Amino acid sequence: MRTVMGNTVDYTLTMPQMLRRHALQRGAEVAIRQKDFGIWQPVTWAAYFQRASAVGLGFKALGLDAGGHVGVLSENRLEWVLAQLGAGLVGGVTVGVYPTSPSSEVAYVLAHADCEVVVCEDQEQVDKLLQARAELPRLRKIVMVEHKGFADAKAAAPDLLVSFKELEAMGQGGDAKLIEQVLQRQTLDDTGLEIYTSGSTGKPKGAMISYGNIAAMAPAVVDRLQLGAHTSHLSYLPLCHVAEQMLTNFVPLYLGSRVDFGESIRTVQEDLREVAPTMFLGVPRIWEKLASTIAIKMQEAQALPRWLYERAVASCKPFAHKAAEQRSVAEKLTFGLWYLLVFRSLQNFIGLRDVRVALTGAAPISPSLVMYFRTLGIPLVEVYGMTESSGMVLGQHLNDVKFGTVGAPVKGSEMRMSEQGELQVRGPVVFKGYYKNEEATVGAIRDGWLHTGDVVEHRDGHYKIVDRIKDIMITAGGKNLTPSAIENTMKASPFIKECVIVADARKYVAALIQVDFETTSAWAEQRQIAFTTFKSLVETPEVRQLIQQEVDQGNEQLAQVAQIRRFHLLTKELDHDDGEVTATMKVRRASIVKTYAAEIEALYR
């Protein structure tokens, strides 16, 4: 038990038990804010517990069995966490599904997870379930959050559909003693959440995360990132991913810190400017996008502002690895000058002026990108974790950043390396196992050690992720290559959105490259290059030359054997619906190699 900012934090309690404690001890304080029709609506801890209780009892009224599974198919919003905590308060388990997933993927996850009730955000998500109704034999009810389109959806499935408002109304008349009984017998060994893997190499697997895993992860994150009850966080990355669960639910439910939900994932930058959170999580694609946005603004800027920006970056880059308190007097004065002239405006522009810690994880990122944002004064650190470790197990200290690494083990996690260099993890954060897949569980956890499948290097207390074991390529000349290192070097360019390396059993490295349409089109418009579509833009000789220059610059940072000799420009964006990327935008390498087999062979003629 710990006291943080005057609030009692008891890591022997489950998340639902902590929700009740906050409601009793600090019920009038704001737990969540949600932006509706342009206005931020506050929800107190007391209201959070009260509404989650009504939702949970509503699930029971709909027939949710003891230990039953509740699916959630929605973007991040208040109703998402009300469903999750509501299910937990009555002994249920929540299963999140990516709202961007097509009907077939949604049906697979919900059927495999034996979901009895599914909460859908809108009519679009309801339609996915109705389309796959025959594949969901355990489904009892669908709960729709949005009012728009409800009447049409209800007409299509009158016996199956209820509104979220109706769900809460059902629960308000339920037996509150049931919740007390559940919370009295709930333990840290109980499954609190089921998170499905992205399925980049096969069918998604349901990782069972216990309340004990969550209670072990929360203090590790708090310690490494130096968080407190004053921390605020904008929740926008999918809650069916462990990284967002870690910062939207795990930590706030113990610390009692505030979470904000914007209007949609499309309004993130506007919401950031309004909220000004003290903590921000961005996957590498988000940081690449922010860097591209700044690059576009600099392309459009007049000569003097552009010169000032370039001078500011060049002046502060040498000490970007240092925390503010570690800098010399001269370095502090230098940064202070450029902060007033340049960086303050840029931080306001991307909404991160008040951030005390920013983090990137979930996929590899170019070290130069981390250096760039730290140069701008944003305290970006890289972390590493996976679904099976319940979140972050490696992370950079705020005052000890080494570019290209993911830092040191967090509190409570033990690390070792196999002879092949595979990272293995042991500790209370290691998940319970895969739902209905004992074979995969045995393959992942051996003698208490989680086998991550990631090859690492360890130097001076810092770990560097080399690549996935299965992704390491061997050229025809017998050289081992790590494709992610090459790909991330190229993706540091504001004009390159995706880069897929081809090198296995080949005589040299080639690549499939997808340009960043926003930055590349802005570049083309400035030069009055005519184009109408993504395809026509990519096929212009000028863009081909631009990408060649970017590849040449990237090659200068790579060993000769790892340099890209030839590349093919994709004439369309990689798409989830086409099976080319996962819902988390991870590249499905095998699928892409098969789809673009002819283009790849042409690169080696």
ZIQUIQUI-V957215 format. One record per residue. N is the residue number from 1. RES is the residue in one small letter. OMEGA is omega as a letter, one per 40 degrees, with the letter a starting at -180 (* if undefined). Layout:
BEGIN
<<N;RES;OMEGA> <N;RES;OMEGA>>
END
This chain:
BEGIN
<<1;m;a> <2;r;i> <3;t;a> <4;v;i> <5;m;i> <6;g;a> <7;n;a> <8;t;i> <9;v;a> <10;d;a> <11;y;i> <12;t;i> <13;l;i> <14;t;i> <15;m;i> <16;p;i> <17;q;i> <18;m;i> <19;l;i> <20;r;a> <21;r;i> <22;h;i> <23;a;a> <24;l;a> <25;q;a> <26;r;a> <27;g;a> <28;a;a> <29;e;a> <30;v;i> <31;a;a> <32;i;i> <33;r;i> <34;q;a> <35;k;i> <36;d;i> <37;f;i> <38;g;a> <39;i;i> <40;w;a> <41;q;a> <42;p;i> <43;v;a> <44;t;i> <45;w;i> <46;a;i> <47;a;i> <48;y;a> <49;f;a> <50;q;a> <51;r;i> <52;a;i> <53;s;i> <54;a;i> <55;v;i> <56;g;i> <57;l;i> <58;g;i> <59;f;i> <60;k;i> <61;a;i> <62;l;i> <63;g;i> <64;l;i> <65;d;i> <66;a;a> <67;g;a> <68;g;a> <69;h;i> <70;v;i> <71;g;i> <72;v;a> <73;l;a> <74;s;i> <75;e;a> <76;n;i> <77;r;a> <78;l;a> <79;e;i> <80;w;a> <81;v;i> <82;l;i> <83;a;a> <84;q;a> <85;l;i> <86;g;i> <87;a;i> <88;g;a> <89;l;i> <90;v;i> <91;g;i> <92;g;a> <93;v;a> <94;t;i> <95;v;i> <96;g;i> <97;v;a> <98;y;a> <99;p;i> <100;t;a> <101;s;i> <102;p;a> <103;s;a> <104;s;i> <105;e;i> <106;v;a> <107;a;a> <108;y;a> <109;v;a> <110;l;i> <111;a;a> <112;h;a> <113;a;a> <114;d;a> <115;c;a> <116;e;i> <117;v;i> <118;v;i> <119;v;a> <120;c;a> <121;e;a> <122;d;a> <123;q;i> <124;e;a> <125;q;i> <126;v;a> <127;d;i> <128;k;i> <129;l;a> <130;l;i> <131;q;a> <132;a;a> <133;r;a> <134;a;a> <135;e;a> <136;l;a> <137;p;a> <138;r;a> <139;l;i> <140;r;a> <141;k;i> <142;i;i> <143;v;a> <144;m;a> <145;v;a> <146;e;i> <147;h;a> <148;k;i> <149;g;a> <150;f;a> <151;a;i> <152;d;i> <153;a;i> <154;k;i> <155;a;a> <156;a;a> <157;a;a> <158;p;a> <159;d;a> <160;l;a> <161;l;i> <162;v;i> <163;s;i> <164;f;i> <165;k;i> <166;e;i> <167;l;i> <168;e;a> <169;a;i> <170;m;a> <171;g;a> <172;q;i> <173;g;a> <174;g;a> <175;d;a> <176;a;i> <177;k;i> <178;l;i> <179;i;i> <180;e;i> <181;q;i> <182;v;a> <183;l;i> <184;q;a> <185;r;a> <186;q;a> <187;t;i> <188;l;i> <189;d;a> <190;d;i> <191;t;a> <192;g;a> <193;l;i> <194;e;a> <195;i;a> <196;y;i> <197;t;a> <198;s;i> <199;g;a> <200;s;a> <201;t;a> <202;g;i> <203;k;i> <204;p;i> <205;k;a> <206;g;i> <207;a;a> <208;m;a> <209;i;a> <210;s;i> <211;y;i> <212;g;i> <213;n;a> <214;i;a> <215;a;i> <216;a;a> <217;m;a> <218;a;a> <219;p;i> <220;a;i> <221;v;i> <222;v;a> <223;d;a> <224;r;a> <225;l;i> <226;q;a> <227;l;i> <228;g;a> <229;a;i> <230;h;a> <231;t;i> <232;s;a> <233;h;i> <234;l;a> <235;s;a> <236;y;i> <237;l;a> <238;p;i> <239;l;i> <240;c;i> <241;h;a> <242;v;a> <243;a;i> <244;e;i> <245;q;a> <246;m;a> <247;l;i> <248;t;a> <249;n;a> <250;f;a> <251;v;a> <252;p;a> <253;l;i> <254;y;a> <255;l;a> <256;g;a> <257;s;a> <258;r;i> <259;v;i> <260;d;i> <261;f;i> <262;g;a> <263;e;i> <264;s;i> <265;i;a> <266;r;a> <267;t;a> <268;v;a> <269;q;i> <270;e;i> <271;d;i> <272;l;a> <273;r;a> <274;e;a> <275;v;a> <276;a;a> <277;p;i> <278;t;i> <279;m;a> <280;f;i> <281;l;i> <282;g;i> <283;v;a> <284;p;a> <285;r;i> <286;i;a> <287;w;i> <288;e;a> <289;k;i> <290;l;i> <291;a;i> <292;s;i> <293;t;i> <294;i;a> <295;a;i> <296;i;a> <297;k;i> <298;m;i> <299;q;a> <300;e;a> <301;a;i> <302;q;a> <303;a;a> <304;l;i> <305;p;i> <306;r;i> <307;w;i> <308;l;i> <309;y;a> <310;e;i> <311;r;a> <312;a;a> <313;v;a> <314;a;a> <315;s;a> <316;c;a> <317;k;a> <318;p;i> <319;f;a> <320;a;a> <321;h;a> <322;k;i> <323;a;a> <324;a;a> <325;e;a> <326;q;a> <327;r;i> <328;s;i> <329;v;a> <330;a;i> <331;e;i> <332;k;i> <333;l;i> <334;t;a> <335;f;a> <336;g;i> <337;l;a> <338;w;i> <339;y;a> <340;l;a> <341;l;a> <342;v;a> <343;f;a> <344;r;i> <345;s;i> <346;l;i> <347;q;i> <348;n;a> <349;f;a> <350;i;i> <351;g;a> <352;l;a> <353;r;a> <354;d;a> <355;v;i> <356;r;i> <357;v;i> <358;a;a> <359;l;i> <360;t;a> <361;g;i> <362;a;i> <363;a;i> <364;p;i> <365;i;i> <366;s;i> <367;p;a> <368;s;i> <369;l;i> <370;v;i> <371;m;a> <372;y;a> <373;f;i> <374;r;i> <375;t;i> <376;l;i> <377;g;i> <378;i;a> <379;p;a> <380;l;i> <381;v;i> <382;e;i> <383;v;a> <384;y;i> <385;g;i> <386;m;i> <387;t;a> <388;e;i> <389;s;i> <390;s;a> <391;g;a> <392;m;i> <393;v;i> <394;l;i> <395;g;i> <396;q;i> <397;h;a> <398;l;a> <399;n;i> <400;d;a> <401;v;i> <402;k;a> <403;f;i> <404;g;i> <405;t;i> <406;v;i> <407;g;a> <408;a;i> <409;p;i> <410;v;a> <411;k;i> <412;g;a> <413;s;i> <414;e;a> <415;m;i> <416;r;i> <417;m;i> <418;s;i> <419;e;i> <420;q;a> <421;g;a> <422;e;i> <423;l;i> <424;q;a> <425;v;i> <426;r;i> <427;g;a> <428;p;i> <429;v;a> <430;v;a> <431;f;a> <432;k;a> <433;g;a> <434;y;a> <435;y;i> <436;k;i> <437;n;a> <438;e;a> <439;e;i> <440;a;i> <441;t;i> <442;v;i> <443;g;a> <444;a;a> <445;i;i> <446;r;a> <447;d;i> <448;g;a> <449;w;i> <450;l;i> <451;h;a> <452;t;a> <453;g;a> <454;d;i> <455;v;a> <456;v;i> <457;e;a> <458;h;a> <459;r;i> <460;d;i> <461;g;a> <462;h;i> <463;y;i> <464;k;i> <465;i;a> <466;v;i> <467;d;i> <468;r;i> <469;i;a> <470;k;a> <471;d;a> <472;i;a> <473;m;i> <474;i;a> <475;t;i> <476;a;i> <477;g;i> <478;g;a> <479;k;i> <480;n;i> <481;l;i> <482;t;a> <483;p;a> <484;s;i> <485;a;i> <486;i;a> <487;e;a> <488;n;i> <489;t;a> <490;m;a> <491;k;i> <492;a;i> <493;s;i> <494;p;a> <495;f;a> <496;i;a> <497;k;i> <498;e;i> <499;c;a> <500;v;a> <501;i;i> <502;v;a> <503;a;a> <504;d;i> <505;a;i> <506;r;a> <507;k;i> <508;y;a> <509;v;i> <510;a;a> <511;a;i> <512;l;a> <513;i;i> <514;q;a> <515;v;i> <516;d;a> <517;f;a> <518;e;a> <519;t;a> <520;t;i> <521;s;i> <522;a;i> <523;w;a> <524;a;a> <525;e;i> <526;q;a> <527;r;i> <528;q;i> <529;i;a> <530;a;i> <531;f;i> <532;t;a> <533;t;i> <534;f;a> <535;k;a> <536;s;i> <537;l;a> <538;v;a> <539;e;i> <540;t;i> <541;p;a> <542;e;i> <543;v;i> <544;r;i> <545;q;i> <546;l;a> <547;i;i> <548;q;i> <549;q;i> <550;e;i> <551;v;i> <552;d;i> <553;q;i> <554;g;a> <555;n;i> <556;e;a> <557;q;a> <558;l;i> <559;a;a> <560;q;a> <561;v;a> <562;a;a> <563;q;i> <564;i;a> <565;r;a> <566;r;i> <567;f;i> <568;h;i> <569;l;i> <570;l;a> <571;t;i> <572;k;i> <573;e;i> <574;l;a> <575;d;i> <576;h;a> <577;d;i> <578;d;i> <579;g;a> <580;e;i> <581;v;i> <582;t;i> <583;a;i> <584;t;i> <585;m;i> <586;k;a> <587;v;i> <588;r;a> <589;r;a> <590;a;i> <591;s;a> <592;i;i> <593;v;i> <594;k;a> <595;t;a> <596;y;a> <597;a;a> <598;a;i> <599;e;i> <600;i;i> <601;e;i> <602;a;i> <603;l;a> <604;y;i> <605;r;*>>
END
